[in-house]
C-alpha cells in the first residue's frame, strides 16, 4: 500500500478485518429470490440487524404497489418485499448514496440452494457474488469509515432493495428520492470481470407487455369474421424486431395467448425487451414502437395497448462519472489494486441513479463470476480488497469535497 495516511491505513485495516465471509455464508444460505416474499422478509430482518451497527435512522420500507399484465391479459397487482433504508447524518456537508439488493434470481423452488467450496478461495452459491458479497463489502467499508475522522463530514443514505433482479419496480421511487441532492453514489454489484474491472457505460432497458385484442370466430365456418390476435402479435414482433441496429438491441421474447385449433384467437400478449445505448436511441425506440403498433392496429383491425416502460435509462460516461471512476482507480493504485472499467450490456440500479444526475460507480462489489447461473462463485480474497477500496474511496471523496 502506497501513500496512505495513518487514518487511511487504520480504516482499510478495519475494513479488511470485518467478518464478511461469515456474513456471506449466512446470507447466501437463505433463499431470497425476488418472488420469495417470505425469504426476503427473513433476510430483511437479518440485514436490518447487521446494518443497525451503523448510526442513523433505519427502517424497512414497504414497496410501491406495482401493476403487471398476466398471461391472460388481465391486470394484477404484484407484491414485492420491503426495502432497507438507512439515513446517517443528513446535516453533514458531504452527502453520498450507497445501494445494493438483497434479492437473487433463484426462486424458492430453484435447485441451486447450497453454498460450497469450488476450490481453495472460491466459494460457490446463490447470490454469493450478486450480491450478498457486495452487501458485506458495503457494510464493512461503512463501519471502517465510521471509526475514522472522516465520518463527521460524511452523511449518507443506504438503500438495499428487494426487487433489483426484476427491475426495481417497487423500489425505484425510494432510490430516486434517496439520490436527490447527493454528490455521488456507489452501488455494490459484482465487478464486470473476475479481474475486478468496473462497469462503465451501460445501455438502458425497457420491458413491455403489449396486449392485442382481436375477435374470435370459428376457424372452419367463418374465419374471415375473426381478427387473429396471434397473427397480429407475430406481425408486431417482426416490425419491432426490425428496429434493432447500432445503439439499440431488441428482443421479442414471448407471445402468450391462443386456444383450441378451431377458434380464431382473440387475445395475445407480446413481451419485448429493448436496450438503447443513449437517450437518443431510447427516443428512436419509443417512436418506432409507437409507429409499429399504429400500423398493426390499422392493418389487422385489432386493439393494441402498451404496458411497461424504459425503467432503466441509459447510463453514459459523462465528465462527473469519469472523475468518480478516476478517484476509485487512484484509490486502487494506492492499495495495489489495478482498477479499470469498460462498457457493459447489463443494467442495474446504477442506471436509475445516474438518471437523477448523480455520478455513480455501480460495480463496487466483489470479484466473482457466472452470476445468474448455478455456477455462480465468489473469489473470497476480494471481500477484503473491495472493502478496503470502498473505505478509502469514501474517505478520499470526503477529503476532496471538504478542501
Protein Blocks (a to p, Z undefined) as FASTA:
>chain_A
ZZiafklmmmmmmmmmpcfklmmmmmmmpccbfklmmlmmmmmmmmmmmmmmpgcjdddd
dddddddddfkopacdddddddddddehklbmbdcdddddfbdfbdfklcblbdcdfbgh
iacdehklmomkmmmmmmmmmmmmmmpmklmmpccdddddfklmnopmmmmmmmmmmmgo
pabdcdfbdcfbfnopacfddddddddddddddddddfklmmmlpccfklmmmmmmmmmm
mmgcehiacddfbdcedjdfkbccfbdcdddddddfbfklmmmmmmmmmmmmmmmmmmno
padddedddfbccddddfklmmmmmmmmmmmmmnopacdddddfbdcfklmmmmnopacd
fblbccdehehiakbccdfklmmmmmmmmmmmmmmmmmmmmZZ
